[in-house]
Amino acid sequence: MDKPLFSLITLKEAEDFIDSLAPAVVRKIFFNIDCLRFGIKTKTLLLLLLTDW
Protein backbone atom coordinates (compact mmCIF):
# COMPACT_ATOMS: atom_id res chain seq x y z
CA MET A 1 0.00 0.00 0.00
CA ASP A 2 1.19 3.52 -0.72
CA LYS A 3 2.14 5.99 1.95
CA PRO A 4 -0.88 7.83 3.42
CA LEU A 5 -1.36 11.48 2.46
CA PHE A 6 -2.03 12.42 6.09
CA SER A 7 -2.22 10.94 9.58
CA LEU A 8 -5.41 10.76 11.57
CA ILE A 9 -5.35 11.88 15.18
CA THR A 10 -8.57 11.45 17.13
CA LEU A 11 -9.79 13.00 20.33
CA LYS A 12 -10.85 10.75 23.20
CA GLU A 13 -14.43 11.97 22.73
CA ALA A 14 -14.34 10.95 19.06
CA GLU A 15 -13.01 7.50 19.98
CA ASP A 16 -15.78 7.08 22.57
CA PHE A 17 -18.39 8.09 20.00
CA ILE A 18 -17.02 5.69 17.38
CA ASP A 19 -16.95 2.90 19.98
CA SER A 20 -20.67 3.48 20.60
CA LEU A 21 -21.58 2.85 16.94
CA ALA A 22 -22.54 -0.41 15.28
CA PRO A 23 -19.57 -2.35 13.85
CA ALA A 24 -20.82 -1.94 10.26
CA VAL A 25 -20.97 1.84 10.69
CA VAL A 26 -17.45 1.92 12.15
CA ARG A 27 -16.12 -0.11 9.21
CA LYS A 28 -17.74 2.34 6.76
CA ILE A 29 -16.32 5.36 8.59
CA PHE A 30 -12.80 3.98 8.55
CA PHE A 31 -13.17 2.78 4.94
CA ASN A 32 -14.05 6.34 3.90
CA ILE A 33 -11.22 7.83 5.96
CA ASP A 34 -8.75 5.38 4.40
CA CYS A 35 -10.01 6.28 0.92
CA LEU A 36 -9.18 9.90 1.65
CA ARG A 37 -5.87 9.12 3.38
CA PHE A 38 -4.60 7.08 0.44
CA GLY A 39 -5.97 9.34 -2.31
CA ILE A 40 -8.65 6.96 -3.55
CA LYS A 41 -11.30 9.08 -5.21
CA THR A 42 -14.74 7.64 -5.76
CA LYS A 43 -17.72 9.49 -7.15
CA THR A 44 -19.96 8.48 -4.24
CA LEU A 45 -17.48 9.55 -1.57
CA LEU A 46 -16.86 12.91 -3.23
CA LEU A 47 -20.58 13.54 -3.65
CA LEU A 48 -21.14 12.87 0.04
CA LEU A 49 -18.31 15.20 1.02
CA LEU A 50 -19.49 18.00 -1.25
CA THR A 51 -23.20 17.79 -0.40
CA ASP A 52 -24.65 20.62 1.65
CA TRP A 53 -26.77 19.10 4.40
Contacts in CASP RR format, 6 or more apart in sequence:
PFRMAT RR
TARGET T0000
AUTHOR 0000-0000-0000
METHOD contacts of the structure
MODEL  1
MDKPLFSLITLKEAEDFIDSLAPAVVRKIFFNIDCLRFGIKTKTLLLLLL
TDW
1 38 0 8 1.000
2 38 0 8 1.000
4 37 0 8 1.000
4 38 0 8 1.000
5 36 0 8 1.000
5 37 0 8 1.000
5 38 0 8 1.000
5 39 0 8 1.000
6 37 0 8 1.000
8 33 0 8 1.000
8 37 0 8 1.000
10 18 0 8 1.000
18 26 0 8 1.000
18 29 0 8 1.000
21 29 0 8 1.000
32 45 0 8 1.000
32 48 0 8 1.000
34 40 0 8 1.000
35 41 0 8 1.000
35 42 0 8 1.000
35 45 0 8 1.000
36 45 0 8 1.000
END
